Amino acid sequence: MRWTNVYNENYNNSGGNISFTRQFTRSTLNSTSVLEGNAFASFLLGAPSGGNVDVNRCRTISGSSVAPWIQDDWRVTSKWTLNLGFRWDFNGSVKEPTAC
């Protein structure tokens, strides 16, 4: 009989990821000049251009398997032994909880 339980947590960017671009600190907001603006200045002004927070669900998987068996040896002659057996494998379904 075997019981398998796999537990995996993935934090990645769980604290958040905020990005800043030079767009907010340009002299004209719709300017396309690559010489205007500064991303660090946008950071100091607190004007992010975007961001995200990863919501990573912790993954837990469990399952079970049972494999009963029987076996016996019969000596047919002094030089020949017959070994017979039977094994039945049952693998249960994999379960994943709905909440962590």
Secondary structure, 3 states (H helix, E strand, C coil): CEEEEEEECCCCCCCCEEECCHHHHCCCCCCCCCCCCCHHHHHHHCCCCEEECCCCCCEEEEEEEECCEEEEEEECCCCCEEEEEEECCEECCCECCCCC
